[in-house]
Amino acid sequence: MKTKFAVLWVYLACALLLGSLISCGGGGGGGNSGGGLTPVVPSITAVSPTDALVGRSDFHLVVNGANFSSAAVVLWNSNPLATTFVNSGKIQADVPATSLTVGVAVKLSVKNGDTGKVSASFEFDVYNPAPTLTSISPTNAKMGLPVTITVTGSAFVSNSQVQWNGTAVATTFVSSTQLTADISAAQLGSATPGSIKVFNPGPRGGTSEGQTLLVVNAATTITTLDVSATAIVNDPTHGKLYATGAFDGSNYGVLAIDPLTGAAGTSQPVTGPTSQLALSSDGSYLWIGGRDNNLIQRVTLPGFAPDVTITIPPNHLGEKMFPLSMAAAPVGSHALAVMRSNYSTGADSLGVIYDDATPRANAITPGTYTVAGVTWLT
């Protein structure tokens, strides 16, 4: 019987010793292995903010989860960030602006530095903005010859791509407002206008509205004039373009432009402001009118000699009227249809047809009007 009790005491002693070894294994912070236990693996459940726009400044990233040790480090695509331990369920990392220069899906993870255990990855998007395209230069290219286009706009990023008719071309990033793009001779193989757009890849990003690039035969010459015109009309009879506007910044005028050479004539003064032109069907007269101006002036062509002036009378309320739109008759050379407007109520309910400077007795309503067997749109 004594022998049995002795064996029993030995078993009890062993059991107590084993339990002591298990329970005395260190009491460190969350995720710390201590006293020989298998180290726990940290995990990420949420981050704040949840994403970041390309180009933003440095920011603090809050990482929530479990089993973070006091030596936990946030990894940004496996690269360690400066990390501050808050508790076993929360840490904070400093994300530098240098990591936010291009759109990318970042793999975040947490590594407990004292145990080497690493969490599963957690996706964080550094996203590109949607680009805006405002202009291209030049606006034309010669068929069969390569050209470099300067693209101007906003929200361009280092991996923005210029597209020619939907196909990416070699693009150089200059700044957030400018790119250059090389369009090859093969891509300009026909005299067909094409579309220039800017594409920012994902995350997010997007494609801008397009700008048209004209492609002309290599023998064709296009001249760009620095003319700030408010209206322009083509005169096939005399082979001229007529433009009106405040060409010197204050005094309004009308001038002729040779469409083949780009040469502009001397501006002839008119009473402004002007924003509308109408050309007679035979090219003998040019009518000049505009908003905030109750005068419509007619000159003879091609010399711009003053001819007649139409004064639009006030409406029945005594309000000053001006031409909202005007159109020359498609037959004959002396008739002009005018739709009127005033400052307070917009379009007048009636329009008028003038023969030279004389208004016809019956007014017209907006829509269509038939005279001499010809229907006008007003």
DOLODO-537925 format. One record per residue (C-alpha): x, y, z. Coordinates in steps of 0.5 Angstrom, whole numbers. Each point is the difference from the previous one (the first is absolute). Example, Ala and Ser with C-alpha at 12.3 -4.5 7.8 and 13.67 -1.06 7.14 Angstrom:
<sites>
{site {25, -9, 16}}
{site {2, 7, -2}}
</sites>
This chain:
<sites>
{site {0, 0, 0}}
{site {6, 5, 2}}
{site {3, -2, -7}}
{site {-7, 2, -4}}
{site {0, 7, 4}}
{site {7, 1, -2}}
{site {-1, -1, -7}}
{site {-7, 5, 0}}
{site {4, 5, 4}}
{site {5, 0, -6}}
{site {-5, 1, -5}}
{site {-3, 5, 3}}
{site {7, 4, 1}}
{site {1, -1, -8}}
{site {-7, 3, -1}}
{site {1, 6, 4}}
{site {7, 1, -3}}
{site {-3, 0, -7}}
{site {-5, 5, 2}}
{site {5, 4, 3}}
{site {4, 0, -7}}
{site {-6, 2, -4}}
{site {-3, 5, 4}}
{site {6, 4, 2}}
{site {2, 2, -7}}
{site {1, 7, 0}}
{site {-6, 5, 0}}
{site {2, 5, -6}}
{site {-4, 5, -4}}
{site {-5, -3, -5}}
{site {3, -4, -5}}
{site {7, -1, 4}}
{site {1, -8, 0}}
{site {4, 0, 7}}
{site {2, -7, 4}}
{site {0, -4, -6}}
{site {-7, 0, -3}}
{site {-1, 1, -8}}
{site {0, 7, -2}}
{site {-6, 3, -2}}
{site {-1, 3, -7}}
{site {-3, 7, 0}}
{site {-6, 2, -5}}
{site {-2, 6, -3}}
{site {-8, 1, 0}}
{site {0, 8, -2}}
{site {4, 6, -2}}
{site {-1, 7, 0}}
{site {0, 4, -4}}
{site {-3, -6, -5}}
{site {4, 3, -6}}
{site {4, 6, -2}}
{site {1, 5, -6}}
{site {6, 0, -4}}
{site {4, 6, 1}}
{site {-3, 1, 7}}
{site {5, 2, 6}}
{site {3, -4, 6}}
{site {-6, -3, 4}}
{site {-1, -5, 6}}
{site {-3, -7, -1}}
{site {-4, -3, 5}}
{site {0, -8, 0}}
{site {-5, -4, 4}}
{site {0, -7, 1}}
{site {3, -5, 5}}
{site {6, -3, 3}}
{site {5, 6, -1}}
{site {6, 0, 5}}
{site {3, 6, 2}}
{site {6, -1, -5}}
{site {-6, -1, -6}}
{site {2, 4, -6}}
{site {-4, 1, -6}}
{site {2, -2, -7}}
{site {-1, 4, -6}}
{site {1, -5, -6}}
{site {5, -3, 5}}
{site {3, 6, 1}}
{site {0, 2, 8}}
{site {-3, 7, 2}}
{site {1, 3, 6}}
{site {-5, -3, 5}}
{site {-3, 2, 7}}
{site {-3, -5, 4}}
{site {-6, 2, 3}}
{site {-3, -7, 3}}
{site {0, -7, -2}}
{site {-6, 2, -5}}
{site {2, 7, -3}}
{site {7, 3, -3}}
{site {1, 6, -4}}
{site {5, 1, -6}}
{site {3, 6, -3}}
{site {-1, -1, -8}}
{site {5, 5, -3}}
{site {-2, 4, -6}}
{site {5, -3, -4}}
{site {-4, -7, 0}}
{site {-6, 4, -3}}
{site {3, 2, -7}}
{site {-4, -5, -4}}
{site {-6, -4, 0}}
{site {1, -7, 3}}
{site {-4, -5, 4}}
{site {5, -1, 6}}
{site {0, -6, 4}}
{site {0, 2, 7}}
{site {2, -5, 6}}
{site {3, 0, 7}}
{site {6, -4, 3}}
{site {1, -1, 7}}
{site {7, 2, 0}}
{site {1, -4, 7}}
{site {-2, -7, -3}}
{site {0, 1, -8}}
{site {-7, -2, -1}}
{site {-3, 4, -6}}
{site {-8, 1, -1}}
{site {-3, -1, -6}}
{site {0, 6, -5}}
{site {-6, 5, 0}}
{site {-1, 4, -7}}
{site {1, 8, 1}}
{site {-1, 4, -7}}
{site {4, 6, -2}}
{site {-4, 2, -5}}
{site {0, 5, -6}}
{site {-4, 6, -2}}
{site {-4, 0, -6}}
{site {4, 5, -5}}
{site {-3, 6, -4}}
{site {2, 2, -7}}
{site {0, 7, -1}}
{site {4, 1, -7}}
{site {5, -3, -4}}
{site {6, 3, -4}}
{site {0, 0, -6}}
{site {-7, -1, -2}}
{site {2, -3, -7}}
{site {5, -5, -3}}
{site {2, -2, -7}}
{site {-1, -7, -3}}
{site {5, -5, 1}}
{site {5, 4, 4}}
{site {1, -1, 8}}
{site {-2, 6, 4}}
{site {1, 1, 8}}
{site {-6, 3, 3}}
{site {0, 4, 6}}
{site {-6, -1, 5}}
{site {-3, 5, 5}}
{site {-5, -2, 5}}
{site {0, -2, 8}}
{site {0, -6, 4}}
{site {6, -3, -4}}
{site {4, -5, 4}}
{site {7, -3, -2}}
{site {-3, -6, -3}}
{site {-5, 3, -4}}
{site {-1, -2, -7}}
{site {-2, 4, -6}}
{site {-4, -4, -5}}
{site {-1, 1, -8}}
{site {-7, -2, -2}}
{site {0, -5, 6}}
{site {7, -2, -1}}
{site {5, 1, 5}}
{site {6, 4, -3}}
{site {7, 2, 3}}
{site {-1, 5, 6}}
{site {5, 4, 4}}
{site {-3, 3, 7}}
{site {2, 7, 0}}
{site {-4, 2, 6}}
{site {-7, -1, 3}}
{site {-3, 5, -5}}
{site {5, -2, -6}}
{site {2, -6, -4}}
{site {3, -1, -7}}
{site {-2, -6, -5}}
{site {4, -2, -6}}
{site {-5, -2, -6}}
{site {3, -5, -5}}
{site {0, 1, -7}}
{site {-4, -6, -1}}
{site {-5, 2, 4}}
{site {-1, 6, -4}}
{site {0, -4, -6}}
{site {-7, 4, -3}}
{site {-3, 7, 0}}
{site {-5, -2, 5}}
{site {-1, 4, 7}}
{site {1, -4, 6}}
{site {-1, 1, 7}}
{site {5, 1, 6}}
{site {-2, -2, 7}}
{site {4, -1, 6}}
{site {-1, -7, 4}}
{site {2, 0, 8}}
{site {0, -8, 2}}
{site {-3, -3, 6}}
{site {-1, 0, 5}}
{site {-6, 5, -2}}
{site {3, 5, -5}}
{site {-4, 0, -6}}
{site {1, 3, -7}}
{site {-1, 8, -2}}
{site {-5, 3, -5}}
{site {4, 0, -7}}
{site {3, 5, -4}}
{site {0, 0, -8}}
{site {7, 0, -4}}
{site {-1, 1, -7}}
{site {4, -4, -5}}
{site {1, 4, -6}}
{site {4, -2, -7}}
{site {7, 2, 1}}
{site {-1, 5, -6}}
{site {-5, 3, 4}}
{site {2, 6, 5}}
{site {-4, 2, 6}}
{site {2, 7, 3}}
{site {-3, 2, 7}}
{site {-2, 7, 1}}
{site {0, 4, 6}}
{site {-6, 3, -1}}
{site {-5, 1, 6}}
{site {-7, -1, -4}}
{site {-7, 0, 3}}
{site {-3, -2, -7}}
{site {3, -3, -7}}
{site {-3, -1, -6}}
{site {2, -3, -7}}
{site {-1, 4, -6}}
{site {1, -5, -6}}
{site {-2, 6, -5}}
{site {7, 4, 1}}
{site {4, -6, 3}}
{site {0, 3, 7}}
{site {-1, -1, 8}}
{site {-4, 6, 3}}
{site {1, 1, 8}}
{site {-2, 5, 5}}
{site {2, 1, 7}}
{site {4, 5, 4}}
{site {7, -1, -3}}
{site {3, 5, 4}}
{site {-3, -2, 6}}
{site {-5, 6, 0}}
{site {-2, 2, -7}}
{site {-4, -4, -4}}
{site {1, -1, -7}}
{site {-1, -5, -6}}
{site {6, -3, -4}}
{site {1, -5, -6}}
{site {5, -6, 0}}
{site {3, -3, -6}}
{site {-2, -8, 2}}
{site {6, -2, -5}}
{site {6, 4, 3}}
{site {-3, 2, 7}}
{site {1, 8, -1}}
{site {-5, 4, 3}}
{site {-2, 7, -2}}
{site {-1, 6, 3}}
{site {-5, 1, 5}}
{site {-6, 4, -2}}
{site {-4, 3, 6}}
{site {-7, -1, 2}}
{site {-4, 2, 6}}
{site {0, -6, 5}}
{site {0, -4, 4}}
{site {-1, -5, -6}}
{site {-1, -8, 0}}
{site {-4, -2, -6}}
{site {1, 1, -8}}
{site {-4, -2, -5}}
{site {2, 0, -8}}
{site {-5, 1, -6}}
{site {-1, -6, -4}}
{site {4, 4, -6}}
{site {6, 2, 4}}
{site {-2, 8, -1}}
{site {-2, 1, 8}}
{site {2, -1, 7}}
{site {-4, 1, 6}}
{site {3, 1, 6}}
{site {-3, 0, 7}}
{site {0, -2, 7}}
{site {-2, -1, 7}}
{site {-1, 7, 4}}
{site {0, 3, -6}}
{site {-7, 3, -3}}
{site {4, 1, -7}}
{site {0, -4, -6}}
{site {5, 2, -5}}
{site {1, -2, -7}}
{site {6, 1, -4}}
{site {1, -1, -8}}
{site {6, -5, -2}}
{site {5, -1, -1}}
{site {2, 7, 2}}
{site {-4, 1, 7}}
{site {-3, 6, -2}}
{site {-6, 2, 5}}
{site {-6, -1, -4}}
{site {-7, 0, 5}}
{site {-1, 0, 7}}
{site {-6, -4, 4}}
{site {-2, 3, 6}}
{site {-4, -5, 4}}
{site {-5, 4, 4}}
{site {-2, -2, 7}}
{site {-6, -5, 2}}
{site {-7, 2, 2}}
{site {3, 0, 7}}
{site {5, 6, -2}}
{site {6, -5, 1}}
{site {6, 0, -4}}
{site {1, -5, -5}}
{site {5, -4, -4}}
{site {1, -5, -5}}
{site {0, -7, 3}}
{site {1, -3, -7}}
{site {0, 2, -7}}
{site {0, -3, -7}}
{site {1, 2, -7}}
{site {-5, -2, -5}}
{site {2, -6, -4}}
{site {-3, 4, -6}}
{site {1, 7, -2}}
{site {5, 4, 3}}
{site {-4, 6, 4}}
{site {-4, -4, 5}}
{site {2, -2, 7}}
{site {-4, -4, 6}}
{site {1, 2, 7}}
{site {-2, -3, 6}}
{site {0, 5, 6}}
{site {2, 0, 7}}
{site {0, 4, 6}}
{site {4, 1, 7}}
{site {-6, -3, 5}}
{site {-4, -5, -3}}
{site {5, -3, -6}}
{site {-3, -1, -7}}
{site {-6, 4, -2}}
{site {-6, -4, -3}}
{site {1, 3, -7}}
{site {5, 1, -5}}
{site {0, 5, -6}}
{site {3, 0, -7}}
{site {3, 6, -3}}
{site {1, 2, -7}}
{site {6, 4, 0}}
{site {-2, 4, 7}}
{site {-7, 0, -1}}
{site {-4, -5, 4}}
{site {-6, -4, -3}}
{site {-7, 1, 3}}
{site {-1, -7, 2}}
{site {5, -3, 6}}
{site {2, -7, 0}}
{site {0, -5, 6}}
{site {6, -5, 2}}
{site {0, -6, -5}}
{site {-1, 0, -7}}
{site {-2, 6, -5}}
{site {-1, -1, -8}}
{site {1, 6, -4}}
{site {0, 0, -8}}
{site {-1, -8, 0}}
{site {6, 0, 5}}
{site {0, -3, 7}}
{site {5, 3, 5}}
{site {1, -2, 7}}
{site {0, 5, 5}}
</sites>
